[in-house]
Structures are given as structure tokens and as C-alpha cells.
């Protein structure tokens, strides 16, 4: 018996590597790391960024924060959709969680209730998109305004404050009892494994592994690619395209919820401006990571690499005194454009061969 099924097209190793959506982001990460290593060496700040724990912490934590959102953005882009409400949902989740704590709800039930609230919000967004046929760009833009406005409305109406402090609610009760720092250690990985990173770094690592395996090793992952590549053909072979899209909007909202809760748990406060512009950073990371704007192409690993490219460029420019920090957005714009062009070039080469 032949070892290879002759009904399947054989693909060379070189072609398989070139066809990987994260290939462009691998090159981009190498270039950005070498660039900032050179610039920080010239400016004498190499150790501050690359060997000092505080310097490493700065860009690793930013990569994790953006990367968690970028995972949701990448999966939605693969299925051909966008979610511009992610950043606003961070603020809504943080405010909802903080208000529950202020009104006496224990930490664990407050976490559960907040996740249910954001999952319901994602369900509503996804249902509107698939039932009405409106572009997800428009629907989620509307919810960007609604979520952030609702967060401010609730806090102003219920406690007459915009920024909510819950440091008192997270302190151990007088005279003993349950220490909320125990919840910190379980839920927020406070000083986990003796490393100084905030909670999002550990959740980021866990999510990357789970989501990458889900996308490439499960039937649901195949459904995501099929729904984004050709929805009509996917429906014809039994793929529940609408349910897949709705579930990914719910996942995106829950990832924003996770960041909102972690922000409150680690800082002791909720700010209505939390997550501002993070949805654009997440989408930029997904694009840099090789996700196609037309759907059906991309990967979680690429989005992760894109998040690290974004974080190194964002934090690295602060370690180079002879470059104006205001040029960061110029650099980010060029990164997104360059990555999109490179990924399109590589994809076209693959399709032609």
C-alpha cells in the first residue's frame, strides 16, 4: 500500500512554509527586534530594555494585553468579521465588576456575573450581524459608543462617580475572614511562579496554546476557516456559519471582559477610559500577523507575533532618546501597511504555484 494517498495533493515543505500566514510576522519580528537592539545599543539603553526586569516587563505585559484582544480579533477576521467594540467592552466589564463589588457582591460571583453580562453582549452583537446582514464594522462601531457610554451612565447614576475605586472591597475584612488576595493569587496569578509579570501574561500564554490548538486541530477550527473563506460553500457542506460567527463575537466580548476584570483586580480601580484604542491595536496586531481582511486566512500564532511587534515598537521607542515618541503611530502605520503588502505578496505567490 502506498504511504501517501494519491487523491491528496502533495505539498513541498518549502511551499508549506511560504503559505503559512504568520511567515510575514516572523520576518517582521526579527527586523523589529534587531532594529531596536541596534538603536538601544547606540543610545546606551540596551540593558534597560532587554535585560532589566522592569524594561522586559514593560513590553511583555503590553504584548500580552494587546495579544489577548488580538486573538479574538484574528479569529473574527479569519471568519470575515470585525469587532470594534473590544476596547469599550474592557471599560464596561471593569465598571460592571467594580459596581458589583461596591454593592457587596463577593469577588467570585461578581466575576461570574460580569462574564455572563459580556457573553450576552457578544451574543447580541453577533445575532445582529448575522440576522440583519449589516457589516460588523458598523454594528460594533455602534456598540463601541454604547458600551463606553453605558459604563459611564451606570457609574454616574448608581454611585455618582466616573472612576470607581474598589481597594476597600479587595482588602481583608477586619478581624479575619477570607482574604481577597487569595482570589488574586488564584484568578490573577499574583506574583505567580516568582515572576513579576501581571496576570494577563499568564492568561495570554494559556489562551495562545488553547486557541492555536483549537484553530488547527479541531473541527470547530476548520469551520472558522470555511466560514470565512466561502460561507455559501461552507453552508452547503453543513457548517453552521451563523453560529460560528456568533460564538466568536461572544469569545471576543469575553476576552475583553477578562482584561477588564484583571485591570480592576490588579489596580483596585475601574476607569471609563480603560481599553481606549486597544481595539485598533488588536486589529493592527492581527493584520501584522497575517490575517486577511477578506477572511479565510490567518492564524492565532501570527496575531501573537503581531502583538509582540506592536509592543516592542511601542515601548522600544521610549528607550531611544533621539527618536520623538510622537512618531510611534507613524511607525505603527508603516508596520501595518508593510505587513499587509508582504502578506498579500506571499499569498499571491502561493496561489500562483
BALOBA-1460 file (C-alpha; in Angstrom, 3 decimals):
// residues 353
<rec num="1" residu="x" x="0.000" y="0.000" z="0.000"/>
<rec num="2" residu="x" x="1.304" y="3.449" z="-0.861"/>
<rec num="3" residu="x" x="2.285" y="5.580" z="2.090"/>
<rec num="4" residu="x" x="0.695" y="8.687" z="0.549"/>
<rec num="5" residu="x" x="-2.910" y="8.964" z="-0.585"/>
<rec num="6" residu="x" x="-2.729" y="9.797" z="-4.296"/>
<rec num="7" residu="x" x="-6.068" y="11.602" z="-4.044"/>
<rec num="8" residu="x" x="-4.432" y="14.269" z="-1.878"/>
<rec num="9" residu="x" x="-2.272" y="16.960" z="-3.385"/>
<rec num="10" residu="x" x="1.307" y="16.690" z="-2.189"/>
<rec num="11" residu="x" x="2.818" y="19.974" z="-0.983"/>
<rec num="12" residu="x" x="6.534" y="20.555" z="-0.642"/>
<rec num="13" residu="x" x="7.999" y="21.693" z="2.658"/>
<rec num="14" residu="x" x="9.151" y="24.995" z="1.127"/>
<rec num="15" residu="x" x="5.695" y="25.753" z="-0.263"/>
<rec num="16" residu="x" x="4.091" y="24.809" z="3.040"/>
<rec num="17" residu="x" x="6.374" y="27.251" z="4.905"/>
<rec num="18" residu="x" x="5.733" y="30.068" z="2.427"/>
<rec num="19" residu="x" x="1.980" y="29.502" z="2.655"/>
<rec num="20" residu="x" x="1.914" y="29.973" z="6.431"/>
<rec num="21" residu="x" x="0.024" y="33.211" z="7.274"/>
<rec num="22" residu="x" x="2.425" y="34.045" z="10.115"/>
<rec num="23" residu="x" x="5.533" y="33.974" z="7.890"/>
<rec num="24" residu="x" x="5.491" y="37.724" z="7.294"/>
<rec num="25" residu="x" x="5.179" y="38.428" z="11.018"/>
<rec num="26" residu="x" x="8.181" y="36.184" z="11.733"/>
<rec num="27" residu="x" x="10.282" y="38.366" z="9.439"/>
<rec num="28" residu="x" x="8.716" y="41.475" z="10.951"/>
<rec num="29" residu="x" x="9.528" y="40.394" z="14.498"/>
<rec num="30" residu="x" x="13.142" y="39.635" z="13.588"/>
<rec num="31" residu="x" x="13.510" y="43.016" z="11.898"/>
<rec num="32" residu="x" x="11.892" y="44.986" z="14.739"/>
<rec num="33" residu="x" x="13.953" y="43.202" z="17.414"/>
<rec num="34" residu="x" x="17.223" y="43.751" z="15.537"/>
<rec num="35" residu="x" x="16.296" y="47.377" z="14.855"/>
<rec num="36" residu="x" x="15.618" y="48.237" z="18.480"/>
<rec num="37" residu="x" x="18.583" y="46.247" z="19.703"/>
<rec num="38" residu="x" x="20.741" y="48.376" z="17.438"/>
<rec num="39" residu="x" x="19.055" y="51.647" z="18.396"/>
<rec num="40" residu="x" x="19.220" y="50.959" z="22.129"/>
<rec num="41" residu="x" x="22.874" y="49.928" z="21.784"/>
<rec num="42" residu="x" x="23.654" y="53.239" z="20.086"/>
<rec num="43" residu="x" x="21.775" y="55.217" z="22.731"/>
<rec num="44" residu="x" x="23.249" y="53.224" z="25.629"/>
<rec num="45" residu="x" x="19.883" y="51.909" z="26.813"/>
<rec num="46" residu="x" x="20.231" y="48.306" z="25.621"/>
<rec num="47" residu="x" x="20.295" y="46.785" z="29.099"/>
<rec num="48" residu="x" x="17.368" y="48.944" z="30.268"/>
<rec num="49" residu="x" x="15.084" y="47.438" z="27.624"/>
<rec num="50" residu="x" x="16.435" y="43.944" z="27.041"/>
<rec num="51" residu="x" x="17.985" y="42.721" z="30.300"/>
<rec num="52" residu="x" x="16.476" y="44.866" z="33.065"/>
<rec num="53" residu="x" x="13.396" y="43.097" z="34.539"/>
<rec num="54" residu="x" x="11.391" y="46.335" z="34.584"/>
<rec num="55" residu="x" x="12.191" y="47.036" z="30.942"/>
<rec num="56" residu="x" x="11.275" y="43.498" z="29.875"/>
<rec num="57" residu="x" x="8.119" y="43.657" z="31.954"/>
<rec num="58" residu="x" x="7.028" y="46.835" z="30.142"/>
<rec num="59" residu="x" x="6.870" y="45.357" z="26.646"/>
<rec num="60" residu="x" x="5.934" y="41.795" z="27.610"/>
<rec num="61" residu="x" x="2.874" y="42.949" z="29.583"/>
<rec num="62" residu="x" x="1.792" y="45.261" z="26.758"/>
<rec num="63" residu="x" x="2.183" y="42.409" z="24.265"/>
<rec num="64" residu="x" x="0.033" y="40.195" z="26.490"/>
<rec num="65" residu="x" x="-2.688" y="42.821" z="26.931"/>
<rec num="66" residu="x" x="-2.905" y="43.567" z="23.211"/>
<rec num="67" residu="x" x="-2.348" y="39.911" z="22.360"/>
<rec num="68" residu="x" x="-5.390" y="38.694" z="24.300"/>
<rec num="69" residu="x" x="-7.577" y="41.044" z="22.282"/>
<rec num="70" residu="x" x="-5.652" y="40.213" z="19.099"/>
<rec num="71" residu="x" x="-6.574" y="36.532" z="19.489"/>
<rec num="72" residu="x" x="-10.251" y="37.464" z="19.332"/>
<rec num="73" residu="x" x="-9.637" y="39.945" z="16.520"/>
<rec num="74" residu="x" x="-7.717" y="37.348" z="14.500"/>
<rec num="75" residu="x" x="-10.408" y="34.675" z="14.830"/>
<rec num="76" residu="x" x="-13.084" y="37.157" z="13.789"/>
<rec num="77" residu="x" x="-11.012" y="38.350" z="10.833"/>
<rec num="78" residu="x" x="-10.474" y="34.755" z="9.700"/>
<rec num="79" residu="x" x="-14.244" y="34.326" z="9.697"/>
<rec num="80" residu="x" x="-14.577" y="37.626" z="7.813"/>
<rec num="81" residu="x" x="-15.785" y="39.913" z="10.616"/>
<rec num="82" residu="x" x="-14.530" y="42.766" z="12.832"/>
<rec num="83" residu="x" x="-15.165" y="43.818" z="16.413"/>
<rec num="84" residu="x" x="-14.522" y="47.490" z="17.085"/>
<rec num="85" residu="x" x="-16.233" y="47.325" z="20.484"/>
<rec num="86" residu="x" x="-13.464" y="45.320" z="22.219"/>
<rec num="87" residu="x" x="-11.771" y="48.298" z="23.863"/>
<rec num="88" residu="x" x="-15.062" y="49.769" z="25.081"/>
<rec num="89" residu="x" x="-16.098" y="46.372" z="26.423"/>
<rec num="90" residu="x" x="-12.998" y="46.379" z="28.641"/>
<rec num="91" residu="x" x="-14.316" y="49.547" z="30.294"/>
<rec num="92" residu="x" x="-17.867" y="48.165" z="30.538"/>
<rec num="93" residu="x" x="-16.650" y="44.913" z="32.111"/>
<rec num="94" residu="x" x="-14.395" y="46.746" z="34.558"/>
<rec num="95" residu="x" x="-17.166" y="49.111" z="35.623"/>
<rec num="96" residu="x" x="-19.726" y="46.301" z="35.931"/>
<rec num="97" residu="x" x="-17.347" y="44.237" z="38.052"/>
<rec num="98" residu="x" x="-16.423" y="47.224" z="40.231"/>
<rec num="99" residu="x" x="-20.073" y="48.172" z="40.783"/>
<rec num="100" residu="x" x="-20.906" y="44.629" z="41.850"/>
<rec num="101" residu="x" x="-18.085" y="44.753" z="44.394"/>
<rec num="102" residu="x" x="-19.194" y="48.177" z="45.659"/>
<rec num="103" residu="x" x="-22.731" y="46.863" z="46.218"/>
<rec num="104" residu="x" x="-21.445" y="43.958" z="48.271"/>
<rec num="105" residu="x" x="-21.319" y="41.061" z="45.815"/>
<rec num="106" residu="x" x="-18.398" y="38.711" z="46.668"/>
<rec num="107" residu="x" x="-15.497" y="38.551" z="44.243"/>
<rec num="108" residu="x" x="-16.151" y="35.131" z="42.685"/>
<rec num="109" residu="x" x="-19.890" y="35.664" z="41.971"/>
<rec num="110" residu="x" x="-19.065" y="39.154" z="40.660"/>
<rec num="111" residu="x" x="-16.577" y="37.620" z="38.208"/>
<rec num="112" residu="x" x="-19.159" y="35.073" z="37.051"/>
<rec num="113" residu="x" x="-21.922" y="37.679" z="36.640"/>
<rec num="114" residu="x" x="-19.644" y="40.009" z="34.684"/>
<rec num="115" residu="x" x="-18.626" y="37.245" z="32.274"/>
<rec num="116" residu="x" x="-22.292" y="36.354" z="31.746"/>
<rec num="117" residu="x" x="-23.081" y="40.005" z="31.027"/>
<rec num="118" residu="x" x="-20.338" y="40.337" z="28.416"/>
<rec num="119" residu="x" x="-21.126" y="36.964" z="26.847"/>
<rec num="120" residu="x" x="-24.738" y="38.144" z="26.462"/>
<rec num="121" residu="x" x="-23.475" y="41.362" z="24.879"/>
<rec num="122" residu="x" x="-21.387" y="39.355" z="22.404"/>
<rec num="123" residu="x" x="-24.439" y="37.208" z="21.649"/>
<rec num="124" residu="x" x="-26.480" y="40.335" z="20.891"/>
<rec num="125" residu="x" x="-23.774" y="41.798" z="18.646"/>
<rec num="126" residu="x" x="-23.271" y="38.554" z="16.748"/>
<rec num="127" residu="x" x="-27.011" y="37.991" z="16.317"/>
<rec num="128" residu="x" x="-27.500" y="41.484" z="14.909"/>
<rec num="129" residu="x" x="-24.647" y="40.958" z="12.442"/>
<rec num="130" residu="x" x="-25.830" y="37.586" z="11.108"/>
<rec num="131" residu="x" x="-29.578" y="38.340" z="11.180"/>
<rec num="132" residu="x" x="-29.513" y="41.782" z="9.583"/>
<rec num="133" residu="x" x="-26.602" y="41.375" z="7.196"/>
<rec num="134" residu="x" x="-25.170" y="44.701" z="8.337"/>
<rec num="135" residu="x" x="-21.373" y="44.940" z="8.179"/>
<rec num="136" residu="x" x="-19.857" y="44.028" z="11.541"/>
<rec num="137" residu="x" x="-17.749" y="47.187" z="11.240"/>
<rec num="138" residu="x" x="-20.914" y="49.304" z="11.536"/>
<rec num="139" residu="x" x="-22.614" y="47.186" z="14.203"/>
<rec num="140" residu="x" x="-19.595" y="47.046" z="16.505"/>
<rec num="141" residu="x" x="-18.848" y="50.734" z="15.953"/>
<rec num="142" residu="x" x="-22.314" y="51.429" z="17.338"/>
<rec num="143" residu="x" x="-21.621" y="49.188" z="20.317"/>
<rec num="144" residu="x" x="-18.256" y="50.929" z="20.818"/>
<rec num="145" residu="x" x="-20.198" y="54.090" z="21.656"/>
<rec num="146" residu="x" x="-22.934" y="52.221" z="23.526"/>
<rec num="147" residu="x" x="-20.626" y="50.160" z="25.759"/>
<rec num="148" residu="x" x="-18.452" y="53.058" z="26.819"/>
<rec num="149" residu="x" x="-21.458" y="55.316" z="27.317"/>
<rec num="150" residu="x" x="-23.273" y="52.653" z="29.344"/>
<rec num="151" residu="x" x="-20.252" y="52.220" z="31.615"/>
<rec num="152" residu="x" x="-20.207" y="55.938" z="32.427"/>
<rec num="153" residu="x" x="-24.004" y="56.099" z="32.783"/>
<rec num="154" residu="x" x="-24.134" y="53.225" z="35.269"/>
<rec num="155" residu="x" x="-21.353" y="54.563" z="37.445"/>
<rec num="156" residu="x" x="-22.640" y="58.145" z="37.430"/>
<rec num="157" residu="x" x="-26.231" y="57.076" z="38.100"/>
<rec num="158" residu="x" x="-25.562" y="54.500" z="40.792"/>
<rec num="159" residu="x" x="-22.619" y="55.982" z="42.701"/>
<rec num="160" residu="x" x="-22.173" y="59.450" z="41.134"/>
<rec num="161" residu="x" x="-18.576" y="58.712" z="40.092"/>
<rec num="162" residu="x" x="-16.848" y="58.081" z="36.772"/>
<rec num="163" residu="x" x="-13.735" y="56.360" z="38.104"/>
<rec num="164" residu="x" x="-14.557" y="53.607" z="40.567"/>
<rec num="165" residu="x" x="-12.181" y="52.600" z="43.356"/>
<rec num="166" residu="x" x="-12.607" y="49.161" z="44.932"/>
<rec num="167" residu="x" x="-9.466" y="48.991" z="47.045"/>
<rec num="168" residu="x" x="-11.588" y="48.813" z="50.197"/>
<rec num="169" residu="x" x="-13.610" y="45.890" z="48.813"/>
<rec num="170" residu="x" x="-10.427" y="43.978" z="47.969"/>
<rec num="171" residu="x" x="-8.914" y="44.348" z="51.426"/>
<rec num="172" residu="x" x="-9.130" y="41.535" z="54.000"/>
<rec num="173" residu="x" x="-12.101" y="42.135" z="56.331"/>
<rec num="174" residu="x" x="-11.355" y="43.448" z="59.806"/>
<rec num="175" residu="x" x="-10.936" y="40.746" z="62.417"/>
<rec num="176" residu="x" x="-10.044" y="37.995" z="59.954"/>
<rec num="177" residu="x" x="-12.033" y="36.061" z="57.404"/>
<rec num="178" residu="x" x="-11.477" y="35.372" z="53.749"/>
<rec num="179" residu="x" x="-8.529" y="37.275" z="52.321"/>
<rec num="180" residu="x" x="-9.376" y="38.549" z="48.826"/>
<rec num="181" residu="x" x="-5.680" y="38.311" z="47.983"/>
<rec num="182" residu="x" x="-6.296" y="34.562" z="47.858"/>
<rec num="183" residu="x" x="-8.618" y="35.222" z="44.920"/>
<rec num="184" residu="x" x="-5.873" y="37.402" z="43.442"/>
<rec num="185" residu="x" x="-3.471" y="34.501" z="43.594"/>
<rec num="186" residu="x" x="-5.957" y="32.074" z="42.020"/>
<rec num="187" residu="x" x="-7.600" y="34.323" z="39.455"/>
<rec num="188" residu="x" x="-4.943" y="36.931" z="38.803"/>
<rec num="189" residu="x" x="-1.787" y="34.856" z="39.336"/>
<rec num="190" residu="x" x="-0.429" y="37.496" z="41.684"/>
<rec num="191" residu="x" x="3.375" y="37.069" z="41.610"/>
<rec num="192" residu="x" x="2.883" y="33.603" z="40.156"/>
<rec num="193" residu="x" x="5.944" y="31.379" z="39.928"/>
<rec num="194" residu="x" x="8.031" y="34.148" z="41.480"/>
<rec num="195" residu="x" x="7.902" y="36.224" z="38.285"/>
<rec num="196" residu="x" x="6.993" y="39.926" z="38.395"/>
<rec num="197" residu="x" x="4.510" y="39.910" z="35.493"/>
<rec num="198" residu="x" x="0.886" y="40.938" z="35.816"/>
<rec num="199" residu="x" x="-1.908" y="38.423" z="35.403"/>
<rec num="200" residu="x" x="-2.556" y="38.997" z="31.707"/>
<rec num="201" residu="x" x="0.834" y="37.498" z="30.791"/>
<rec num="202" residu="x" x="-0.110" y="34.101" z="32.215"/>
<rec num="203" residu="x" x="-3.606" y="34.144" z="30.768"/>
<rec num="204" residu="x" x="-2.113" y="35.184" z="27.439"/>
<rec num="205" residu="x" x="0.205" y="32.161" z="27.402"/>
<rec num="206" residu="x" x="-2.657" y="29.817" z="28.306"/>
<rec num="207" residu="x" x="-5.002" y="31.303" z="25.693"/>
<rec num="208" residu="x" x="-2.408" y="31.141" z="22.918"/>
<rec num="209" residu="x" x="-1.934" y="27.410" z="23.404"/>
<rec num="210" residu="x" x="-5.662" y="26.657" z="23.712"/>
<rec num="211" residu="x" x="-6.763" y="28.820" z="20.776"/>
<rec num="212" residu="x" x="-3.965" y="27.705" z="18.454"/>
<rec num="213" residu="x" x="-4.796" y="24.046" z="19.088"/>
<rec num="214" residu="x" x="-8.498" y="24.747" z="18.670"/>
<rec num="215" residu="x" x="-7.979" y="26.548" z="15.354"/>
<rec num="216" residu="x" x="-5.690" y="23.965" z="13.768"/>
<rec num="217" residu="x" x="-6.632" y="20.672" z="15.423"/>
<rec num="218" residu="x" x="-10.422" y="20.699" z="15.807"/>
<rec num="219" residu="x" x="-13.484" y="20.605" z="13.583"/>
<rec num="220" residu="x" x="-14.562" y="23.957" z="15.005"/>
<rec num="221" residu="x" x="-11.297" y="25.459" z="13.748"/>
<rec num="222" residu="x" x="-11.995" y="24.071" z="10.288"/>
<rec num="223" residu="x" x="-15.451" y="25.623" z="10.458"/>
<rec num="224" residu="x" x="-13.882" y="29.029" z="11.193"/>
<rec num="225" residu="x" x="-11.683" y="28.870" z="8.085"/>
<rec num="226" residu="x" x="-14.532" y="27.536" z="5.961"/>
<rec num="227" residu="x" x="-16.993" y="30.199" z="7.146"/>
<rec num="228" residu="x" x="-14.516" y="32.954" z="6.324"/>
<rec num="229" residu="x" x="-13.254" y="31.510" z="3.037"/>
<rec num="230" residu="x" x="-16.567" y="30.752" z="1.318"/>
<rec num="231" residu="x" x="-19.685" y="30.996" z="3.510"/>
<rec num="232" residu="x" x="-22.062" y="29.644" z="0.855"/>
<rec num="233" residu="x" x="-19.944" y="26.583" z="0.162"/>
<rec num="234" residu="x" x="-19.472" y="26.085" z="3.909"/>
<rec num="235" residu="x" x="-23.235" y="26.090" z="4.473"/>
<rec num="236" residu="x" x="-23.670" y="23.623" z="1.628"/>
<rec num="237" residu="x" x="-21.490" y="21.081" z="3.448"/>
<rec num="238" residu="x" x="-23.172" y="21.593" z="6.800"/>
<rec num="239" residu="x" x="-21.023" y="24.215" z="8.504"/>
<rec num="240" residu="x" x="-23.173" y="26.315" z="10.924"/>
<rec num="241" residu="x" x="-21.725" y="29.609" z="9.695"/>
<rec num="242" residu="x" x="-24.026" y="31.876" z="11.697"/>
<rec num="243" residu="x" x="-23.442" y="30.015" z="14.954"/>
<rec num="244" residu="x" x="-19.691" y="30.074" z="14.398"/>
<rec num="245" residu="x" x="-19.724" y="33.835" z="13.884"/>
<rec num="246" residu="x" x="-21.961" y="34.484" z="16.893"/>
<rec num="247" residu="x" x="-19.749" y="32.311" z="19.105"/>
<rec num="248" residu="x" x="-16.663" y="34.269" z="18.050"/>
<rec num="249" residu="x" x="-18.329" y="37.589" z="18.890"/>
<rec num="250" residu="x" x="-19.116" y="36.112" z="22.316"/>
<rec num="251" residu="x" x="-15.491" y="34.983" z="22.668"/>
<rec num="252" residu="x" x="-14.257" y="38.466" z="21.729"/>
<rec num="253" residu="x" x="-16.516" y="40.053" z="24.365"/>
<rec num="254" residu="x" x="-15.348" y="37.538" z="26.991"/>
<rec num="255" residu="x" x="-11.679" y="38.254" z="26.233"/>
<rec num="256" residu="x" x="-12.386" y="41.957" z="26.753"/>
<rec num="257" residu="x" x="-14.195" y="41.016" z="29.972"/>
<rec num="258" residu="x" x="-11.141" y="39.109" z="31.181"/>
<rec num="259" residu="x" x="-8.935" y="42.166" z="30.678"/>
<rec num="260" residu="x" x="-11.469" y="44.462" z="32.337"/>
<rec num="261" residu="x" x="-11.663" y="42.280" z="35.439"/>
<rec num="262" residu="x" x="-7.901" y="41.773" z="35.622"/>
<rec num="263" residu="x" x="-7.366" y="45.535" z="35.386"/>
<rec num="264" residu="x" x="-9.655" y="46.096" z="38.356"/>
<rec num="265" residu="x" x="-8.125" y="43.214" z="40.337"/>
<rec num="266" residu="x" x="-4.561" y="44.432" z="39.852"/>
<rec num="267" residu="x" x="-5.118" y="48.207" z="40.102"/>
<rec num="268" residu="x" x="-8.036" y="48.339" z="42.525"/>
<rec num="269" residu="x" x="-9.967" y="50.731" z="40.295"/>
<rec num="270" residu="x" x="-12.008" y="50.914" z="37.093"/>
<rec num="271" residu="x" x="-11.594" y="53.766" z="34.619"/>
<rec num="272" residu="x" x="-14.188" y="54.576" z="31.917"/>
<rec num="273" residu="x" x="-11.282" y="55.228" z="29.522"/>
<rec num="274" residu="x" x="-9.834" y="51.737" z="30.033"/>
<rec num="275" residu="x" x="-9.100" y="49.973" z="26.773"/>
<rec num="276" residu="x" x="-9.174" y="53.182" z="24.744"/>
<rec num="277" residu="x" x="-7.859" y="52.484" z="21.195"/>
<rec num="278" residu="x" x="-6.959" y="48.906" z="22.163"/>
<rec num="279" residu="x" x="-9.366" y="47.517" z="19.580"/>
<rec num="280" residu="x" x="-7.351" y="49.245" z="16.862"/>
<rec num="281" residu="x" x="-4.100" y="47.957" z="18.342"/>
<rec num="282" residu="x" x="-5.522" y="44.417" z="18.392"/>
<rec num="283" residu="x" x="-6.702" y="44.621" z="14.782"/>
<rec num="284" residu="x" x="-3.315" y="46.060" z="13.797"/>
<rec num="285" residu="x" x="-1.580" y="43.134" z="15.525"/>
<rec num="286" residu="x" x="-3.823" y="40.675" z="13.681"/>
<rec num="287" residu="x" x="-3.088" y="42.348" z="10.326"/>
<rec num="288" residu="x" x="0.643" y="42.415" z="11.055"/>
<rec num="289" residu="x" x="0.292" y="38.731" z="11.976"/>
<rec num="290" residu="x" x="-1.032" y="37.823" z="8.531"/>
<rec num="291" residu="x" x="-4.820" y="37.869" z="8.894"/>
<rec num="292" residu="x" x="-6.541" y="38.741" z="5.616"/>
<rec num="293" residu="x" x="-9.163" y="41.477" z="5.701"/>
<rec num="294" residu="x" x="-11.300" y="39.397" z="3.333"/>
<rec num="295" residu="x" x="-11.490" y="36.378" z="5.657"/>
<rec num="296" residu="x" x="-10.436" y="32.759" z="5.398"/>
<rec num="297" residu="x" x="-6.750" y="33.381" z="6.061"/>
<rec num="298" residu="x" x="-4.755" y="33.974" z="9.235"/>
<rec num="299" residu="x" x="-3.627" y="32.343" z="12.462"/>
<rec num="300" residu="x" x="-3.519" y="32.830" z="16.213"/>
<rec num="301" residu="x" x="0.271" y="32.486" z="16.251"/>
<rec num="302" residu="x" x="0.582" y="35.276" z="13.683"/>
<rec num="303" residu="x" x="-1.587" y="37.572" z="15.805"/>
<rec num="304" residu="x" x="0.615" y="36.792" z="18.815"/>
<rec num="305" residu="x" x="3.731" y="37.706" z="16.856"/>
<rec num="306" residu="x" x="1.981" y="40.857" z="15.692"/>
<rec num="307" residu="x" x="1.237" y="41.771" z="19.313"/>
<rec num="308" residu="x" x="4.918" y="41.414" z="20.202"/>
<rec num="309" residu="x" x="5.913" y="43.534" z="17.193"/>
<rec num="310" residu="x" x="3.463" y="46.211" z="18.325"/>
<rec num="311" residu="x" x="4.640" y="46.079" z="21.953"/>
<rec num="312" residu="x" x="8.359" y="46.197" z="21.162"/>
<rec num="313" residu="x" x="7.870" y="49.138" z="18.799"/>
<rec num="314" residu="x" x="5.576" y="50.920" z="21.279"/>
<rec num="315" residu="x" x="7.788" y="50.532" z="24.327"/>
<rec num="316" residu="x" x="11.101" y="50.489" z="22.475"/>
<rec num="317" residu="x" x="10.707" y="53.993" z="21.142"/>
<rec num="318" residu="x" x="10.717" y="55.233" z="24.765"/>
<rec num="319" residu="x" x="14.217" y="53.773" z="25.199"/>
<rec num="320" residu="x" x="15.619" y="55.651" z="22.191"/>
<rec num="321" residu="x" x="16.011" y="59.291" z="23.278"/>
<rec num="322" residu="x" x="16.895" y="60.641" z="19.821"/>
<rec num="323" residu="x" x="13.545" y="59.492" z="18.338"/>
<rec num="324" residu="x" x="10.435" y="61.535" z="19.135"/>
<rec num="325" residu="x" x="7.814" y="59.397" z="20.902"/>
<rec num="326" residu="x" x="5.128" y="61.023" z="18.760"/>
<rec num="327" residu="x" x="6.492" y="59.096" z="15.784"/>
<rec num="328" residu="x" x="5.220" y="55.817" z="17.228"/>
<rec num="329" residu="x" x="1.917" y="55.988" z="15.394"/>
<rec num="330" residu="x" x="3.756" y="56.763" z="12.178"/>
<rec num="331" residu="x" x="5.833" y="53.647" z="12.769"/>
<rec num="332" residu="x" x="2.733" y="51.586" z="13.568"/>
<rec num="333" residu="x" x="1.005" y="52.768" z="10.404"/>
<rec num="334" residu="x" x="4.022" y="51.790" z="8.304"/>
<rec num="335" residu="x" x="4.187" y="48.408" z="10.069"/>
<rec num="336" residu="x" x="0.543" y="47.671" z="9.289"/>
<rec num="337" residu="x" x="0.871" y="48.772" z="5.672"/>
<rec num="338" residu="x" x="4.140" y="46.914" z="5.170"/>
<rec num="339" residu="x" x="2.810" y="43.741" z="6.768"/>
<rec num="340" residu="x" x="-0.365" y="43.838" z="4.666"/>
<rec num="341" residu="x" x="1.661" y="44.258" z="1.466"/>
<rec num="342" residu="x" x="4.083" y="41.475" z="2.396"/>
<rec num="343" residu="x" x="1.318" y="39.078" z="3.363"/>
<rec num="344" residu="x" x="-0.573" y="39.825" z="0.158"/>
<rec num="345" residu="x" x="2.587" y="39.232" z="-1.884"/>
<rec num="346" residu="x" x="3.295" y="35.912" z="-0.174"/>
<rec num="347" residu="x" x="-0.302" y="34.801" z="-0.520"/>
<rec num="348" residu="x" x="-0.377" y="35.645" z="-4.230"/>
<rec num="349" residu="x" x="2.839" y="33.696" z="-4.781"/>
<rec num="350" residu="x" x="1.331" y="30.679" z="-3.057"/>
<rec num="351" residu="x" x="-1.870" y="30.840" z="-5.090"/>
<rec num="352" residu="x" x="0.071" y="31.028" z="-8.347"/>
<rec num="353" residu="x" x="2.249" y="27.978" z="-7.635"/>
